[in-house]
Amino acid sequence: MKVIMPCHCGDRIDYEYDDEVEITPEIYSDIIHGKFMSVICKKCGITLKPEYPIMFTYPSKSAQIKIFWVPELQRDSFLRGNSQFNYQKTDRFVIGFMELTEKLKIFEAGLDDIVVEGVKYYILSKIENENNIENEILIYFNGFEENNLIFHIHGLKENNVGILNINKDFYDLTSEKIKDLINDEPFKSFLNPPYVSILKIYREYTDNTQGDVQPSNTPGNNPPAE
């Protein structure tokens, strides 16, 4: 696809990208390190990070996974069903660079993104019950090391990212619980593909016509019983 991008300096940049991309090790590295879809303005030298819709193919060990990437600026209109994107043939869709990066890290770690979102639900519930926080809390999976799932938490403190390690045992426990709860609220509201995200219930979207993205209350306070 060929597009003309405006730069902050007023220059206009001719930019070309593929709207279908297979995630090779090189592409994966570029996405994780923020190099994917970067362009330098020849006039002012600034690096721009454009976002255009792309259908990614992730070569999973069991089967290929289709991931449709929606630009962050189109989040609200997309979730309200007001965009023209066609994602029906995809296994997952993600919105914005942060969600794309997180999803790939989950798959690379060999984890189930549905279970990871369940874990994030319990983390968020605990944070909200124990803290008087008015701003939005965002939680992203960042890696799997030494049998721990590593999460980055944004919003606890201004200009500060919290790091939380969750033992794999809790992930396994959540996986078992979700088998029984996935058809009950609030879990079915945010674990229903193709958009598997706690943001489906943590943020409210009105005038939605997609059916699978429903407005709801913020998470509750019931962690899985041990």
C-alpha positions as CSV (number, residue, x, y, z in Angstrom):
1,M,0.0,0.0,0.0
2,K,1.2,3.5,-0.8
3,V,0.2,6.4,1.4
4,I,1.3,10.1,1.8
5,M,2.2,10.9,5.4
6,P,2.4,14.4,6.9
7,C,5.3,15.2,9.1
8,H,5.3,17.6,12.1
9,C,7.6,19.9,10.2
10,G,5.0,20.2,7.4
11,D,6.8,18.0,4.9
12,R,4.8,15.2,3.2
13,I,6.4,11.7,3.0
14,D,5.7,9.0,0.4
15,Y,5.4,5.8,2.4
16,E,4.8,2.2,1.3
17,Y,3.9,-0.8,3.4
18,D,2.5,-4.3,3.1
19,D,-1.1,-4.8,4.4
20,E,-0.4,-8.5,4.9
21,V,2.8,-9.6,6.8
22,E,4.1,-12.9,7.9
23,I,5.9,-12.6,11.3
24,T,9.4,-13.9,10.7
25,P,12.0,-13.8,13.5
26,E,13.3,-10.5,12.0
27,I,9.8,-9.0,11.9
28,Y,9.1,-10.1,15.4
29,S,12.3,-8.5,16.6
30,D,11.5,-5.2,14.8
31,I,8.0,-5.1,16.4
32,I,9.3,-5.9,19.9
33,H,12.0,-3.3,19.7
34,G,9.8,-0.6,18.2
35,K,11.5,-0.6,14.8
36,F,8.6,-1.9,12.8
37,M,6.9,0.6,10.5
38,S,9.3,3.4,11.3
39,V,10.2,6.1,8.8
40,I,12.6,9.0,9.1
41,C,11.7,12.4,7.6
42,K,14.4,13.5,5.2
43,K,13.6,17.2,5.9
44,C,13.8,17.4,9.7
45,G,15.3,14.0,10.6
46,I,12.5,13.0,13.1
47,T,11.5,9.3,13.3
48,L,7.8,8.8,12.7
49,K,5.8,5.7,13.9
50,P,2.8,5.5,11.6
51,E,0.1,2.8,12.2
52,Y,-1.9,1.4,9.4
53,P,-4.1,-1.7,9.5
54,I,-2.2,-4.9,8.8
55,M,-3.1,-8.6,8.8
56,F,-0.3,-10.5,10.4
57,T,0.3,-14.2,10.1
58,Y,1.9,-15.7,13.2
59,P,3.5,-19.2,12.6
60,S,2.4,-21.0,15.7
61,K,3.6,-24.5,16.4
62,S,0.1,-25.9,16.1
63,A,-1.4,-23.7,13.4
64,Q,-1.0,-20.3,11.8
65,I,-2.7,-17.4,13.8
66,K,-4.2,-14.5,11.9
67,I,-3.8,-11.2,13.9
68,F,-5.4,-8.1,12.6
69,W,-3.8,-4.8,13.8
70,V,-6.0,-1.8,14.2
71,P,-4.4,1.7,14.5
72,E,-4.7,3.1,18.1
73,L,-6.3,6.3,16.8
74,Q,-9.2,4.2,15.5
75,R,-9.8,2.3,18.7
76,D,-13.1,3.9,19.7
77,S,-14.7,4.0,16.3
78,F,-13.6,0.4,15.6
79,L,-15.0,-1.0,18.9
80,R,-18.3,0.9,18.3
81,G,-18.6,-0.7,14.9
82,N,-18.1,2.6,13.0
83,S,-15.0,1.5,11.0
84,Q,-14.9,-0.2,7.6
85,F,-12.2,-2.8,8.7
86,N,-13.0,-6.4,7.8
87,Y,-11.5,-8.7,10.4
88,Q,-14.0,-11.6,10.2
89,K,-11.3,-14.0,8.8
90,T,-8.9,-13.3,11.7
91,D,-8.3,-15.3,14.8
92,R,-7.4,-12.2,16.9
93,F,-7.4,-8.5,16.5
94,V,-5.3,-6.1,18.5
95,I,-5.5,-2.3,18.8
96,G,-2.4,-0.2,18.8
97,F,1.3,-1.1,19.1
98,M,1.2,-2.0,22.8
99,E,-1.4,-4.7,22.3
100,L,0.3,-6.1,19.2
101,T,3.6,-6.4,21.1
102,E,1.9,-8.0,24.1
103,K,0.0,-10.5,22.0
104,L,3.2,-11.6,20.2
105,K,5.1,-12.0,23.5
106,I,2.3,-14.2,24.9
107,F,2.4,-16.5,21.8
108,E,6.2,-16.6,21.8
109,A,6.1,-17.7,25.5
110,G,3.8,-20.5,24.5
111,L,1.0,-19.2,26.7
112,D,-2.8,-18.9,26.1
113,D,-3.8,-15.2,25.7
114,I,-7.3,-16.0,27.0
115,V,-5.8,-17.3,30.3
116,V,-3.3,-14.3,30.4
117,E,-6.3,-11.9,30.2
118,G,-7.9,-13.8,33.0
119,V,-4.8,-13.4,35.1
120,K,-4.9,-9.6,34.3
121,Y,-8.5,-9.5,35.5
122,Y,-7.6,-10.8,38.9
123,I,-4.5,-8.5,39.1
124,L,-6.7,-5.5,38.3
125,S,-9.4,-6.5,40.7
126,K,-6.8,-6.7,43.5
127,I,-5.3,-3.4,42.7
128,E,-8.7,-1.6,42.6
129,N,-9.7,-3.2,45.9
130,E,-6.6,-2.3,47.8
131,N,-5.9,1.2,46.3
132,N,-7.8,4.4,45.9
133,I,-6.9,5.0,42.3
134,E,-8.9,7.3,40.0
135,N,-6.8,7.1,36.9
136,E,-6.8,4.3,34.4
137,I,-4.7,1.2,35.1
138,L,-3.2,-0.6,32.1
139,I,-1.6,-4.0,32.5
140,Y,0.6,-5.6,29.8
141,F,2.3,-9.0,29.7
142,N,6.0,-8.5,29.1
143,G,7.7,-11.8,29.3
144,F,8.1,-15.3,30.9
145,E,11.2,-15.9,33.0
146,E,12.1,-18.4,35.7
147,N,8.6,-19.8,35.8
148,N,7.1,-16.3,36.3
149,L,4.8,-14.3,34.1
150,I,6.1,-10.7,34.1
151,F,3.6,-7.9,33.9
152,H,4.1,-4.1,33.5
153,I,1.5,-2.0,35.2
154,H,0.9,1.6,34.0
155,G,-1.1,4.2,36.0
156,L,-0.3,3.3,39.6
157,K,2.0,6.3,39.8
158,E,2.6,9.1,37.4
159,N,5.4,8.5,35.0
160,N,6.2,5.2,36.6
161,V,5.7,1.6,35.4
162,G,5.2,-1.1,38.1
163,I,6.6,-4.6,37.5
164,L,4.7,-7.6,38.9
165,N,5.9,-11.2,38.7
166,I,3.1,-13.9,38.8
167,N,4.1,-17.5,39.4
168,K,3.1,-20.0,36.6
169,D,1.1,-21.9,39.3
170,F,-1.4,-19.0,39.4
171,Y,-1.6,-19.0,35.6
172,D,-2.4,-22.7,35.7
173,L,-5.0,-22.2,38.4
174,T,-6.6,-19.5,36.4
175,S,-6.6,-21.7,33.3
176,E,-8.6,-24.3,35.2
177,K,-11.0,-21.8,36.7
178,I,-11.7,-20.2,33.3
179,K,-12.9,-23.5,31.9
180,D,-15.9,-23.3,34.2
181,L,-16.3,-19.5,34.1
182,I,-15.7,-18.5,30.5
183,N,-19.5,-18.6,29.7
184,D,-20.4,-16.5,32.7
185,E,-20.1,-12.8,33.3
186,P,-17.8,-10.9,33.3
187,F,-15.5,-13.4,31.7
188,K,-17.4,-14.0,28.5
189,S,-17.5,-10.3,27.9
190,F,-13.8,-10.0,27.4
191,L,-12.5,-13.5,26.7
192,N,-14.6,-13.9,23.6
193,P,-12.4,-13.9,20.4
194,P,-11.4,-12.3,18.2
195,Y,-10.8,-9.3,20.6
196,V,-9.5,-10.9,23.8
197,S,-8.8,-8.0,26.1
198,I,-9.7,-6.9,29.7
199,L,-10.2,-3.4,28.2
200,K,-13.5,-4.7,26.8
201,I,-15.0,-4.4,30.3
202,Y,-12.6,-1.9,31.9
203,R,-13.5,0.8,29.4
204,E,-17.0,1.5,28.4
205,Y,-18.0,1.8,24.7
206,T,-21.4,3.1,23.8
207,D,-23.3,2.8,20.5
208,N,-21.5,-0.5,19.8
209,T,-22.8,-2.6,16.9
210,Q,-20.3,-5.4,16.8
211,G,-22.0,-7.6,19.3
212,D,-18.8,-9.0,20.9
213,V,-17.7,-5.8,22.5
214,Q,-20.2,-5.0,25.2
215,P,-20.1,-2.2,27.8
216,S,-19.8,-3.3,31.4
217,N,-18.8,-2.4,34.8
218,T,-15.2,-2.5,36.0
219,P,-13.8,-5.8,37.3
220,G,-15.0,-7.4,40.5
221,N,-13.0,-8.7,43.4
222,N,-13.1,-12.5,43.3
223,P,-9.7,-14.2,42.7
224,P,-9.7,-17.9,41.9
225,A,-10.0,-20.0,45.0
226,E,-6.8,-21.9,45.8
